[in-house]
């Protein structure tokens, strides 16, 4: 590498927007750096921008969990998340029905590796048996049984299903399409999931890892949103009910946990920025 690391950092910081609107790292700077240096560049840029973020009083409002971009689709991993109602206790055994269009199904959609209990339920619940059946020529029903031993402190989503079939699928053009392809009817897509308990209905949301603002892309705006969360500048959107705000925040946190370690912190902002650098050279 011809340029010194200090010169690269200086270049990046000169073109970074040290403001709450986000960060900017040009393709030229990214092209000149190795992966290790990109990590350092991202860390330096994020930490530098945190000073401006911390001084700002402008909040970031959690996007609506049930809204989807109709113009593009994020290039990262997609997940379906099951959201229990905020103040409802779940039974010790609960079956949840998913429906997935065959165009985005993997070869073995009932493999346990695709299903993960959310951090709030770790140690309190476990994925049980998973089965599938054919609903129509284009829709597969998936039944997920969960064993639940206790209710978490505070609100938590229940489990996620990795929609691996969405990735690198040129036939899926936008986020709204994924929502439709995980609904019983694509003409009337639903944000509800049926269960085997007639008294319990779960909410459904689709999210892409790193796309915290739910605009169908992973970019500097998402980095800034995570930074605002770390700086305690995130809040529920005006007009949302307490229940809706709980869902909005829960889905935001899942999308923001870029390294999937169960916490949202500055390392996730760094990861998102580094991803953006690598994929926009």
KOLMAR-956152 format. One record per residue (C-alpha): residue in one letter; chain; y, x, z. Coordinates in Angstrom, 1 decimal, always signed. Layout:
BEGIN
r resn=A&chain=A&c2=Y&c1=X&c3=Z
...
END
This chain:
BEGIN
r resn=X&chain=A&c2=+0.0&c1=+0.0&c3=+0.0
r resn=X&chain=A&c2=+3.4&c1=+1.5&c3=-1.1
r resn=X&chain=A&c2=+5.7&c1=-0.5&c3=+1.1
r resn=X&chain=A&c2=+5.6&c1=+0.2&c3=+4.8
r resn=X&chain=A&c2=+4.6&c1=-2.7&c3=+7.1
r resn=X&chain=A&c2=+8.1&c1=-2.7&c3=+8.6
r resn=X&chain=A&c2=+9.6&c1=-3.2&c3=+5.2
r resn=X&chain=A&c2=+7.3&c1=-6.1&c3=+4.5
r resn=X&chain=A&c2=+8.2&c1=-7.7&c3=+7.8
r resn=X&chain=A&c2=+11.9&c1=-7.2&c3=+7.0
r resn=X&chain=A&c2=+11.4&c1=-8.8&c3=+3.6
r resn=X&chain=A&c2=+9.5&c1=-11.7&c3=+5.0
r resn=X&chain=A&c2=+12.0&c1=-12.3&c3=+7.8
r resn=X&chain=A&c2=+14.9&c1=-12.1&c3=+5.3
r resn=X&chain=A&c2=+13.4&c1=-14.9&c3=+3.3
r resn=X&chain=A&c2=+12.1&c1=-16.9&c3=+6.2
r resn=X&chain=A&c2=+14.1&c1=-19.9&c3=+7.2
r resn=X&chain=A&c2=+14.8&c1=-19.4&c3=+10.9
r resn=X&chain=A&c2=+15.4&c1=-23.1&c3=+11.3
r resn=X&chain=A&c2=+13.5&c1=-26.1&c3=+12.4
r resn=X&chain=A&c2=+12.9&c1=-27.2&c3=+8.9
r resn=X&chain=A&c2=+10.2&c1=-24.6&c3=+8.5
r resn=X&chain=A&c2=+9.3&c1=-21.2&c3=+7.2
r resn=X&chain=A&c2=+9.3&c1=-19.7&c3=+3.7
r resn=X&chain=A&c2=+7.2&c1=-16.7&c3=+2.7
r resn=X&chain=A&c2=+7.5&c1=-15.8&c3=-1.0
r resn=X&chain=A&c2=+4.6&c1=-15.0&c3=-3.3
r resn=X&chain=A&c2=+5.8&c1=-11.5&c3=-3.9
r resn=X&chain=A&c2=+5.7&c1=-10.5&c3=-0.2
r resn=X&chain=A&c2=+2.3&c1=-12.1&c3=+0.1
r resn=X&chain=A&c2=+0.9&c1=-10.4&c3=-2.9
r resn=X&chain=A&c2=+1.9&c1=-7.0&c3=-1.6
r resn=X&chain=A&c2=+0.1&c1=-7.4&c3=+1.7
r resn=X&chain=A&c2=-3.6&c1=-7.1&c3=+2.7
r resn=X&chain=A&c2=-5.3&c1=-9.8&c3=+4.7
r resn=X&chain=A&c2=-4.7&c1=-8.0&c3=+8.0
r resn=X&chain=A&c2=-1.0&c1=-7.5&c3=+7.1
r resn=X&chain=A&c2=-0.7&c1=-11.1&c3=+6.1
r resn=X&chain=A&c2=-1.9&c1=-12.1&c3=+9.6
r resn=X&chain=A&c2=+0.7&c1=-9.8&c3=+11.2
r resn=X&chain=A&c2=+3.4&c1=-11.2&c3=+8.8
r resn=X&chain=A&c2=+2.5&c1=-14.7&c3=+9.7
r resn=X&chain=A&c2=+2.5&c1=-14.0&c3=+13.4
r resn=X&chain=A&c2=+5.9&c1=-12.3&c3=+13.2
r resn=X&chain=A&c2=+7.4&c1=-15.0&c3=+11.1
r resn=X&chain=A&c2=+6.1&c1=-17.8&c3=+13.3
r resn=X&chain=A&c2=+7.3&c1=-16.1&c3=+16.5
r resn=X&chain=A&c2=+10.7&c1=-15.3&c3=+15.0
r resn=X&chain=A&c2=+11.1&c1=-19.0&c3=+14.0
r resn=X&chain=A&c2=+10.0&c1=-20.2&c3=+17.4
r resn=X&chain=A&c2=+13.4&c1=-19.0&c3=+18.8
r resn=X&chain=A&c2=+15.2&c1=-21.4&c3=+16.5
r resn=X&chain=A&c2=+12.7&c1=-24.2&c3=+17.1
r resn=X&chain=A&c2=+13.1&c1=-23.9&c3=+20.9
r resn=X&chain=A&c2=+16.9&c1=-24.2&c3=+20.6
r resn=X&chain=A&c2=+16.6&c1=-27.3&c3=+18.5
r resn=X&chain=A&c2=+16.7&c1=-30.8&c3=+20.0
r resn=X&chain=A&c2=+15.6&c1=-32.5&c3=+16.7
r resn=X&chain=A&c2=+12.2&c1=-34.0&c3=+17.3
r resn=X&chain=A&c2=+9.2&c1=-34.3&c3=+15.1
r resn=X&chain=A&c2=+7.7&c1=-37.8&c3=+15.0
r resn=X&chain=A&c2=+4.0&c1=-38.2&c3=+14.9
r resn=X&chain=A&c2=+3.0&c1=-39.6&c3=+11.5
r resn=X&chain=A&c2=+1.2&c1=-42.9&c3=+11.4
r resn=X&chain=A&c2=-2.6&c1=-42.4&c3=+11.7
r resn=X&chain=A&c2=-3.2&c1=-45.2&c3=+9.2
r resn=X&chain=A&c2=-0.8&c1=-44.1&c3=+6.5
r resn=X&chain=A&c2=-1.9&c1=-42.1&c3=+3.5
r resn=X&chain=A&c2=-0.2&c1=-40.2&c3=+0.7
r resn=X&chain=A&c2=-0.9&c1=-41.7&c3=-2.7
r resn=X&chain=A&c2=+0.4&c1=-38.8&c3=-4.8
r resn=X&chain=A&c2=-1.7&c1=-35.8&c3=-3.9
r resn=X&chain=A&c2=-4.6&c1=-34.5&c3=-1.8
r resn=X&chain=A&c2=-4.6&c1=-31.6&c3=+0.6
r resn=X&chain=A&c2=-7.0&c1=-28.8&c3=-0.4
r resn=X&chain=A&c2=-8.4&c1=-28.3&c3=+3.1
r resn=X&chain=A&c2=-11.4&c1=-29.8&c3=+5.0
r resn=X&chain=A&c2=-11.3&c1=-33.6&c3=+5.4
r resn=X&chain=A&c2=-12.6&c1=-35.5&c3=+8.4
r resn=X&chain=A&c2=-13.1&c1=-39.1&c3=+9.4
r resn=X&chain=A&c2=-12.3&c1=-39.7&c3=+13.1
r resn=X&chain=A&c2=-13.4&c1=-42.7&c3=+15.2
r resn=X&chain=A&c2=-10.7&c1=-43.8&c3=+17.6
r resn=X&chain=A&c2=-11.6&c1=-46.0&c3=+20.6
r resn=X&chain=A&c2=-9.1&c1=-48.5&c3=+21.9
r resn=X&chain=A&c2=-6.8&c1=-46.9&c3=+24.5
r resn=X&chain=A&c2=-7.9&c1=-48.8&c3=+27.6
r resn=X&chain=A&c2=-11.4&c1=-49.9&c3=+26.8
r resn=X&chain=A&c2=-14.4&c1=-48.4&c3=+28.5
r resn=X&chain=A&c2=-17.3&c1=-47.6&c3=+26.1
r resn=X&chain=A&c2=-20.9&c1=-48.4&c3=+26.9
r resn=X&chain=A&c2=-23.5&c1=-45.7&c3=+27.6
r resn=X&chain=A&c2=-25.0&c1=-46.2&c3=+24.2
r resn=X&chain=A&c2=-22.8&c1=-47.2&c3=+21.2
r resn=X&chain=A&c2=-23.7&c1=-47.4&c3=+17.5
r resn=X&chain=A&c2=-20.9&c1=-46.9&c3=+15.0
r resn=X&chain=A&c2=-21.1&c1=-48.0&c3=+11.4
r resn=X&chain=A&c2=-19.5&c1=-45.9&c3=+8.7
r resn=X&chain=A&c2=-19.4&c1=-46.6&c3=+5.0
r resn=X&chain=A&c2=-18.9&c1=-43.8&c3=+2.4
r resn=X&chain=A&c2=-18.6&c1=-43.9&c3=-1.3
r resn=X&chain=A&c2=-21.5&c1=-42.0&c3=-2.9
r resn=X&chain=A&c2=-19.0&c1=-40.0&c3=-5.0
r resn=X&chain=A&c2=-17.9&c1=-38.1&c3=-1.8
r resn=X&chain=A&c2=-21.3&c1=-38.0&c3=-0.1
r resn=X&chain=A&c2=-23.2&c1=-34.7&c3=+0.4
r resn=X&chain=A&c2=-26.9&c1=-34.4&c3=-0.4
r resn=X&chain=A&c2=-27.8&c1=-35.0&c3=+3.2
r resn=X&chain=A&c2=-25.0&c1=-37.1&c3=+4.8
r resn=X&chain=A&c2=-27.0&c1=-37.7&c3=+8.0
r resn=X&chain=A&c2=-27.3&c1=-34.0&c3=+8.9
r resn=X&chain=A&c2=-26.0&c1=-33.5&c3=+12.5
r resn=X&chain=A&c2=-23.8&c1=-30.6&c3=+11.4
r resn=X&chain=A&c2=-21.3&c1=-33.0&c3=+9.9
r resn=X&chain=A&c2=-20.8&c1=-34.9&c3=+13.2
r resn=X&chain=A&c2=-18.8&c1=-33.6&c3=+16.2
r resn=X&chain=A&c2=-17.8&c1=-35.1&c3=+19.5
r resn=X&chain=A&c2=-14.1&c1=-34.7&c3=+20.0
r resn=X&chain=A&c2=-12.8&c1=-32.2&c3=+22.6
r resn=X&chain=A&c2=-11.9&c1=-34.9&c3=+25.1
r resn=X&chain=A&c2=-15.5&c1=-36.2&c3=+25.1
r resn=X&chain=A&c2=-17.2&c1=-32.7&c3=+25.3
r resn=X&chain=A&c2=-19.7&c1=-32.9&c3=+28.1
r resn=X&chain=A&c2=-19.2&c1=-36.6&c3=+28.4
r resn=X&chain=A&c2=-20.8&c1=-37.8&c3=+25.2
r resn=X&chain=A&c2=-23.2&c1=-36.6&c3=+22.6
r resn=X&chain=A&c2=-24.2&c1=-37.5&c3=+19.0
r resn=X&chain=A&c2=-27.6&c1=-39.3&c3=+19.1
r resn=X&chain=A&c2=-29.6&c1=-40.5&c3=+16.1
r resn=X&chain=A&c2=-28.1&c1=-40.8&c3=+12.7
r resn=X&chain=A&c2=-29.5&c1=-43.0&c3=+9.9
r resn=X&chain=A&c2=-28.3&c1=-44.3&c3=+6.5
r resn=X&chain=A&c2=-29.0&c1=-47.2&c3=+4.2
r resn=X&chain=A&c2=-27.9&c1=-48.2&c3=+0.8
r resn=X&chain=A&c2=-25.2&c1=-51.0&c3=+0.7
r resn=X&chain=A&c2=-24.5&c1=-51.1&c3=-3.0
r resn=X&chain=A&c2=-25.0&c1=-48.7&c3=-5.9
r resn=X&chain=A&c2=-21.8&c1=-46.9&c3=-4.9
r resn=X&chain=A&c2=-21.7&c1=-47.3&c3=-1.1
r resn=X&chain=A&c2=-23.9&c1=-45.8&c3=+1.6
r resn=X&chain=A&c2=-24.0&c1=-47.2&c3=+5.1
r resn=X&chain=A&c2=-24.3&c1=-44.6&c3=+7.9
r resn=X&chain=A&c2=-25.2&c1=-45.5&c3=+11.5
r resn=X&chain=A&c2=-24.2&c1=-43.1&c3=+14.2
r resn=X&chain=A&c2=-25.4&c1=-43.6&c3=+17.7
r resn=X&chain=A&c2=-23.6&c1=-42.0&c3=+20.6
r resn=X&chain=A&c2=-24.7&c1=-41.5&c3=+24.2
r resn=X&chain=A&c2=-21.7&c1=-41.7&c3=+26.5
r resn=X&chain=A&c2=-21.9&c1=-40.7&c3=+30.1
r resn=X&chain=A&c2=-18.3&c1=-41.0&c3=+31.3
r resn=X&chain=A&c2=-14.7&c1=-41.7&c3=+30.1
r resn=X&chain=A&c2=-12.4&c1=-38.8&c3=+29.7
r resn=X&chain=A&c2=-9.2&c1=-38.4&c3=+31.6
r resn=X&chain=A&c2=-6.4&c1=-39.5&c3=+29.3
r resn=X&chain=A&c2=-6.8&c1=-40.7&c3=+25.7
r resn=X&chain=A&c2=-9.3&c1=-39.0&c3=+23.4
r resn=X&chain=A&c2=-10.8&c1=-39.8&c3=+20.0
r resn=X&chain=A&c2=-14.5&c1=-40.2&c3=+20.0
r resn=X&chain=A&c2=-16.1&c1=-38.2&c3=+17.2
r resn=X&chain=A&c2=-15.4&c1=-36.8&c3=+13.7
r resn=X&chain=A&c2=-17.4&c1=-36.8&c3=+10.5
r resn=X&chain=A&c2=-16.8&c1=-34.0&c3=+8.1
r resn=X&chain=A&c2=-16.3&c1=-35.4&c3=+4.6
r resn=X&chain=A&c2=-17.5&c1=-32.3&c3=+2.9
r resn=X&chain=A&c2=-18.0&c1=-34.2&c3=-0.4
r resn=X&chain=A&c2=-14.2&c1=-34.5&c3=-0.7
r resn=X&chain=A&c2=-13.6&c1=-30.8&c3=-1.0
r resn=X&chain=A&c2=-13.5&c1=-29.4&c3=-4.6
r resn=X&chain=A&c2=-14.0&c1=-33.0&c3=-5.9
r resn=X&chain=A&c2=-11.7&c1=-33.3&c3=-8.9
r resn=X&chain=A&c2=-12.4&c1=-37.1&c3=-8.9
r resn=X&chain=A&c2=-10.5&c1=-37.6&c3=-5.7
r resn=X&chain=A&c2=-6.8&c1=-37.5&c3=-6.5
r resn=X&chain=A&c2=-5.0&c1=-38.4&c3=-3.3
r resn=X&chain=A&c2=-5.4&c1=-39.1&c3=+0.4
r resn=X&chain=A&c2=-5.2&c1=-42.9&c3=-0.1
r resn=X&chain=A&c2=-8.3&c1=-42.6&c3=-2.3
r resn=X&chain=A&c2=-10.3&c1=-41.0&c3=+0.5
r resn=X&chain=A&c2=-9.2&c1=-43.9&c3=+2.8
r resn=X&chain=A&c2=-10.4&c1=-46.4&c3=+0.2
r resn=X&chain=A&c2=-13.7&c1=-44.5&c3=-0.3
r resn=X&chain=A&c2=-14.5&c1=-44.8&c3=+3.4
r resn=X&chain=A&c2=-13.8&c1=-48.5&c3=+3.6
r resn=X&chain=A&c2=-16.1&c1=-51.5&c3=+3.0
r resn=X&chain=A&c2=-13.8&c1=-52.6&c3=+0.2
r resn=X&chain=A&c2=-11.6&c1=-50.3&c3=-1.9
r resn=X&chain=A&c2=-9.4&c1=-53.3&c3=-2.8
r resn=X&chain=A&c2=-8.7&c1=-54.0&c3=+0.9
r resn=X&chain=A&c2=-9.2&c1=-50.6&c3=+2.7
r resn=X&chain=A&c2=-9.6&c1=-51.0&c3=+6.4
r resn=X&chain=A&c2=-8.6&c1=-48.8&c3=+9.4
r resn=X&chain=A&c2=-11.4&c1=-50.3&c3=+11.5
r resn=X&chain=A&c2=-14.9&c1=-49.3&c3=+12.2
r resn=X&chain=A&c2=-17.6&c1=-51.8&c3=+13.3
r resn=X&chain=A&c2=-20.0&c1=-51.1&c3=+16.1
r resn=X&chain=A&c2=-23.2&c1=-52.6&c3=+17.4
r resn=X&chain=A&c2=-21.3&c1=-54.1&c3=+20.2
r resn=X&chain=A&c2=-19.4&c1=-57.3&c3=+19.2
r resn=X&chain=A&c2=-16.8&c1=-56.6&c3=+21.8
r resn=X&chain=A&c2=-15.9&c1=-53.2&c3=+20.6
r resn=X&chain=A&c2=-14.1&c1=-52.1&c3=+17.4
r resn=X&chain=A&c2=-12.9&c1=-48.6&c3=+16.7
r resn=X&chain=A&c2=-10.0&c1=-47.4&c3=+14.6
r resn=X&chain=A&c2=-10.6&c1=-45.1&c3=+11.7
r resn=X&chain=A&c2=-8.4&c1=-42.4&c3=+10.3
r resn=X&chain=A&c2=-8.9&c1=-39.7&c3=+7.7
r resn=X&chain=A&c2=-7.1&c1=-36.4&c3=+8.2
r resn=X&chain=A&c2=-7.0&c1=-33.0&c3=+6.4
r resn=X&chain=A&c2=-7.0&c1=-29.9&c3=+8.5
r resn=X&chain=A&c2=-3.5&c1=-28.4&c3=+8.6
r resn=X&chain=A&c2=-1.9&c1=-31.4&c3=+6.9
r resn=X&chain=A&c2=-0.2&c1=-32.5&c3=+10.1
r resn=X&chain=A&c2=+2.6&c1=-34.5&c3=+8.4
r resn=X&chain=A&c2=+0.1&c1=-36.3&c3=+6.3
r resn=X&chain=A&c2=+1.8&c1=-35.7&c3=+3.0
r resn=X&chain=A&c2=-1.2&c1=-34.5&c3=+1.1
r resn=X&chain=A&c2=-0.4&c1=-30.8&c3=+1.2
r resn=X&chain=A&c2=-0.6&c1=-27.9&c3=+3.7
r resn=X&chain=A&c2=+2.7&c1=-26.0&c3=+3.7
r resn=X&chain=A&c2=+5.6&c1=-24.6&c3=+5.7
r resn=X&chain=A&c2=+6.5&c1=-28.1&c3=+6.9
r resn=X&chain=A&c2=+3.2&c1=-28.3&c3=+8.7
r resn=X&chain=A&c2=+3.8&c1=-25.0&c3=+10.3
r resn=X&chain=A&c2=+7.2&c1=-26.2&c3=+11.6
r resn=X&chain=A&c2=+5.6&c1=-29.4&c3=+13.0
r resn=X&chain=A&c2=+3.0&c1=-27.5&c3=+15.0
r resn=X&chain=A&c2=+5.8&c1=-25.2&c3=+16.3
r resn=X&chain=A&c2=+7.7&c1=-28.3&c3=+17.4
r resn=X&chain=A&c2=+4.6&c1=-29.5&c3=+19.3
r resn=X&chain=A&c2=+4.3&c1=-26.2&c3=+21.1
r resn=X&chain=A&c2=+8.0&c1=-26.5&c3=+22.0
r resn=X&chain=A&c2=+7.5&c1=-30.1&c3=+23.3
r resn=X&chain=A&c2=+9.6&c1=-31.6&c3=+20.6
r resn=X&chain=A&c2=+7.1&c1=-34.1&c3=+19.3
r resn=X&chain=A&c2=+7.2&c1=-37.8&c3=+20.1
r resn=X&chain=A&c2=+5.9&c1=-41.2&c3=+19.0
r resn=X&chain=A&c2=+7.7&c1=-42.8&c3=+16.1
r resn=X&chain=A&c2=+10.2&c1=-45.6&c3=+16.7
r resn=X&chain=A&c2=+8.6&c1=-49.1&c3=+16.4
r resn=X&chain=A&c2=+5.0&c1=-48.0&c3=+17.1
r resn=X&chain=A&c2=+3.2&c1=-49.6&c3=+20.0
r resn=X&chain=A&c2=+1.8&c1=-47.6&c3=+22.9
r resn=X&chain=A&c2=-1.7&c1=-47.9&c3=+21.4
r resn=X&chain=A&c2=-0.6&c1=-46.9&c3=+17.9
r resn=X&chain=A&c2=+1.3&c1=-43.9&c3=+19.3
r resn=X&chain=A&c2=-1.8&c1=-42.8&c3=+21.1
r resn=X&chain=A&c2=-3.7&c1=-42.9&c3=+17.8
r resn=X&chain=A&c2=-0.9&c1=-41.1&c3=+15.9
r resn=X&chain=A&c2=-0.8&c1=-38.3&c3=+18.4
r resn=X&chain=A&c2=-4.6&c1=-37.9&c3=+18.6
r resn=X&chain=A&c2=-4.9&c1=-37.6&c3=+14.8
r resn=X&chain=A&c2=-1.9&c1=-35.2&c3=+14.7
r resn=X&chain=A&c2=-3.6&c1=-32.9&c3=+17.2
r resn=X&chain=A&c2=-6.9&c1=-32.9&c3=+15.3
r resn=X&chain=A&c2=-5.2&c1=-31.9&c3=+12.1
r resn=X&chain=A&c2=-3.0&c1=-29.4&c3=+13.9
r resn=X&chain=A&c2=-6.0&c1=-27.6&c3=+15.5
r resn=X&chain=A&c2=-6.4&c1=-25.4&c3=+12.5
r resn=X&chain=A&c2=-8.8&c1=-22.9&c3=+14.1
r resn=X&chain=A&c2=-10.8&c1=-25.8&c3=+15.7
r resn=X&chain=A&c2=-10.8&c1=-24.3&c3=+19.2
r resn=X&chain=A&c2=-9.9&c1=-27.6&c3=+20.9
r resn=X&chain=A&c2=-6.3&c1=-26.6&c3=+21.6
r resn=X&chain=A&c2=-3.1&c1=-26.7&c3=+19.6
r resn=X&chain=A&c2=-1.0&c1=-23.7&c3=+20.1
r resn=X&chain=A&c2=+1.0&c1=-21.0&c3=+18.3
r resn=X&chain=A&c2=-2.2&c1=-19.5&c3=+16.8
r resn=X&chain=A&c2=-2.7&c1=-22.7&c3=+14.8
r resn=X&chain=A&c2=+0.8&c1=-22.4&c3=+13.3
r resn=X&chain=A&c2=+0.0&c1=-18.8&c3=+12.4
r resn=X&chain=A&c2=-3.3&c1=-19.9&c3=+10.8
r resn=X&chain=A&c2=-1.6&c1=-22.6&c3=+8.7
r resn=X&chain=A&c2=+1.1&c1=-20.2&c3=+7.5
r resn=X&chain=A&c2=-1.4&c1=-17.6&c3=+6.6
r resn=X&chain=A&c2=-3.5&c1=-20.2&c3=+4.7
r resn=X&chain=A&c2=-0.3&c1=-21.2&c3=+2.8
r resn=X&chain=A&c2=+0.5&c1=-17.5&c3=+2.0
r resn=X&chain=A&c2=-3.0&c1=-16.8&c3=+0.7
r resn=X&chain=A&c2=-3.1&c1=-19.9&c3=-1.5
r resn=X&chain=A&c2=+0.4&c1=-19.7&c3=-2.9
r resn=X&chain=A&c2=+0.5&c1=-16.2&c3=-4.2
END
